[in-house]
């Protein structure tokens, strides 16, 4: 009986892993939520105004892996934009207590991304984000085509490969 359970585990585990992984590629449209940028301008998430692919990264000032990921992307961002036309939107989930730190941090790092504020978590909930960092890649039609949660050095290269797939000639 033990051998049968072990054998079942070897068969079932890859199937469960495949099902969980394939859920990442369900086509889902970018939801429409009104947020504000750091200057207080209203921005609707469904109409960001970009023509190329868009990376949306949920982050917070208190999240060390978030800041590492966005800094790693910052170092490569200019090249990414030149080669693919990608744009990055960093969505801060800092609440009322910490949201004043967002502009100080962003300006100190000289990030040239669009930074949106989601202090009530409306966009976070609409996107199904449970923890940060959580990064999404949106194609030109507004469909979510790739998502990644957490950050480890090198994840930015995987993201870049996904971006290149979107702009590659077909």
N, C-alpha and C positions, 0 to 999 in steps of 0.2 A: 504494500500500500504506500509506503514512504517513497519507493522508487517511482510509483505512478504519480504522486503529488509533485515530486521534483521534476519529472518529465513534463507534467502539465505546466509547471512554473516556467520552464524553459521555452515552452511553446506560447503560453499566454502573455508573458511579459513583453516580447517584441510586438505582439498584436496591440496590446494596450498602449505601448509607447508610440506605435504608428498612428493610432487613432488620435492620441493627444497631439502629436506633431501635425497631423493633417488638418486639425481644426484651425491651425494658424493660418492656413491658406484659404479659408472660406472667404469668398468675396463679400465684403461689407462696405457700404458707402460711409463716407465721413459724415458724422451727424452735424446738424445745424445747432450751434450753441453760441450765444452772444457773450464774448469776453472783452476785456480791455487790455490794451497794450500798456507799456510802462508810462506813457504820457497821458493815459486816461481815454484814449480814442477807442470807440466801440469797433469790434472786429467780429464778423460772423465766421465761424470755423468752416462752414460749408462753402464759403466764397472768399478764400484767402487771396485770390488774384494772381496766383502764380501759373505759368504756362507749362512748366516742367514738373518732374517728380518733386514731392515734398516729404521731408522727414519731420515727424512730430515727435519730440522727446519730452516726456513728462519728468519733471525734476523738482527739487526743493533745495533751499539754501542749507538746510540741515543734513542733507543727504550726500555723504562723501563720494559714493560710487557715481552718483548723478553728475557731480561736478567734475570727476575724473573723465567720464564719458564725454561730456560736452567740451571739456578742454582738449581732449584727444581729437575730437572732430574739428574743433577750432583750428588746430594746427594744420589740418588737411583741407579745410573747407574751401579756400580760394581755388585750389587745384580741382576739387570736386565740382565746383560751380563752372569753371572753365570747360571741363571735359564733359559734363553731363547736364548742366543747367539746373541742378538740384537746388532747392531752397530748404532751409531748416527753420522750424518753428519750435522754440523752447517754451513749454507750457509750465509755468511755476504753479505748484499746488500749495505754496506757502499760504497760511491762513492769515487772519487779521493781525495776529500777534507778530508774525515774522515777515509779512509781505513788504514792509518798508526796507528790509535788507536786500531785496531782489535787485533793485536798480543800483545800489551801492556795489553789490557783488558783480553784476553784469558789466557795469561801467569800468570797474577795477580790472576785469579780465579782458576788456575791449572786445567782447563778443559782438559780432555784427549780424547776429541772427535776429529774426522777429521774436520778441519775447512777449508772451501773453500771460495774463494773470487769471488764475482759476481758484480764488480763495474759498469759494463755496463748494468746489468739487463737482460742479455741474458737468463740465466737459469730461472730467476724469471718470465720472459714473457712466456717462453716455458711451465712452470708449471701453468700458470694462476694465479700467486700471485698478488693481488692488494694491500694488506697491510700486515704488519708484527705485531706480529709473525704469521706465517703460517706453520703448521706442517703436514707432510705426513708420512704415513707408507707404506713401499714397501715390498711386499712378496719376497720369494726366486726366483721367476720367473721374477722379475722386474716390476710387476704390482702394481699400486697404489691401495691400498685396504681400506685406511682410510685417511681422511683429517680433520684438525681442524684449525680454524682461531681464533685469539685472545688468551688470556690466563686469567684464573681465578684459584686461588689456588684449587687444587684437579684435575685439568685437566690432570695432569701427571698420576694420578691413572686410569683415563679412558683410556688413551693411553696405559698404561701397560696391562690393561685387553684386549685391542685389540691385543697387541703383543702376549699375552698368547694364544689367539685364533689361531694365526698362527702356533704356535709350538705345540699345543695340539695334542695328538695322535688321529687319525681319525678312 
